[in-house]
Amino acid sequence: MPSEQTSRATTTKRLSSITARTLPASIATPSYDRSRVVPGIVHLGVGAFHRAHQAAYIDDCLAAGETGWGIVGVSLRSADTHDALMPQDGLYTLAIRSSGTEKLQVIGSIAAMLVAPEDPSAVLAALTDPRTRIVTLTITEKAYLRAAGGGLDAAHPDIVNDLANPKIPKTAHGFLTEALARRRAAGTPPFTVLCCDNLPANGATLHRLLIEFAEMRDARLGAKGDATLAKHIADAVAFPSSMVDRIVPATTDADRARIAVELGVEDAWPVMTEPFCQWVVEDNFPGGRPAWERFGVTMVNDVRPFEDMKLRLLNGSHSAIAYLGLLSGHATVDRAFADPAIRAFVDALWAEAIPTLPKNAGLATASYTAELAERFSNTALAHRTAQIANDGSQKLPQRIVASALESIEAGAVPEHLTLAIAAWIAACEARGKTLPESHFTDPLDAALTAIGDKRLSAAETVVSVFDLAGFAKEESGRANVMDLTTAHLEQLRRGGPAAAFAALGI
């Protein structure tokens, strides 16, 4: 959220289409005529990641003359991004930072911003606009509203609301389903839905969830046979999978002040990121797409090998670094990764996870982990461990638990993977004690706190948390994973990360 304490003492001007013309020559600005750009993409969830990733790729496409792919950004909850960017004509600064340098670029691909709770009809109008051919999403794992078993949480209040009030939805499911229903009724071809969140097989997962939602909606409306919206979504709507990768730490007041000095004008919400950027996309776009491959996007038939490598090696180690770093007193990833014990632990975690990746997929795991080590060591990003720690119950199943189960199935013992799970539990228990009360959050916080308040044994705690989060619910290796996690949690409770590392010989 942008702070009220920005750089007004330094400058009173605001970044805009007019002031962008006066920026220093060293700062890249949109080279295309933004007035000629028409909307072709609606993006749900306009957070910092989208603005550092998909919006930057689209900016490249617009600069190359593809004027039909402007972005209409939609915030499903908060008006913060809208309120920061709209006075700036949708412009913002992307700061690409490495340990010794910073490159600033003004991005112009966001043509409009909408806030769903304030005007759901405007969002539906954008989604039903025939010019909209792609809808992208970065709404975070928890916003997919999955139950512990992986299906749609039909009892969630927002799902209940959207089924009862389809014309004023709150969720991505409700907006997408209502828009697809209206497009079908109007004879407008459906848009392609491109999920860019860290879900396993994210396109297929969202497709399944949306069909479940549409089936419940059809049942309320009495639709049957070929007339159902669920069948239309199942048969006629494309849901390509994708894998996204770029580290995007939260913007600080110091970032705003520094960038205001560089620009000579104020930017209410610049975005910080690293030089590395990757996007792997399943090439399935019946309504057309930008020529992303011209700008480094990898278009493939099967995203899964790339997705598994990223989830298990980058995201998995990132979560482990966050929880062990918090327990060790490290505020940022680079400081945690510089801790020799955590560094050795991450190497061992990678060694356990790599054998669980798809074979014969051409994955260059050695060079990938070497690149990850360099990225984690980037001192310029100051990526907070508390930021990465959020929503562990939603992230760990695909980042850590799946690897641990496959490792056990192969006859190995995933000691380091299960320490990551134990570290999450211990970090949750530490809030309000050795960590601030709300240092990081989780959708299951109330229930997690209730478990912690019972002061259960490590074994009882692990069983309760696994049952609550639905970890490995029906997997044969569940007991083994819980036993290993229990042993680590006992060590963490007894002597913190140092004791847990010592038990592993680190």
Protein Blocks (a to p, Z undefined) as FASTA:
>chain_A
ZZfblcklmpmcdcdfklmmmgcfklccdfbdfklpccfbdcehiafklmmmmmmmmmmm
mmnopaklcccdddfkbmklmmmmmmnnopacdddddfkbccddddfkbmbdcdfklmmm
lmmmmmmpmklmbdcddebjklnopafkopacfkbmklmmmmmmmmlcfbfklmmmmmmm
mmmmnopacdddddfbdcehkllmmmmmmmmmmmmmmmmnopahjlbmklmmmmmpccdd
dddddddddddfklmmmmmmmnopacfbacdddfbdcdddddddfnopadfklnopacdf
blklmmmmmmmmmmmmmmmmmmmmmmnopabfklmmmpmklmmmmmmmmmmmmmmpcehk
lpafklmmmmmmmmmmmmklopafklmmgoklmmmmmmmmmmmmmmmmnopacfklmmmm
mmmmmmmmmgoplpcfklpccfklmmmmmmmmnopafklmmmmmmmmnopaklgcklmmm
mmmmmmmmmmmmmnojmlmmmmnoZZ
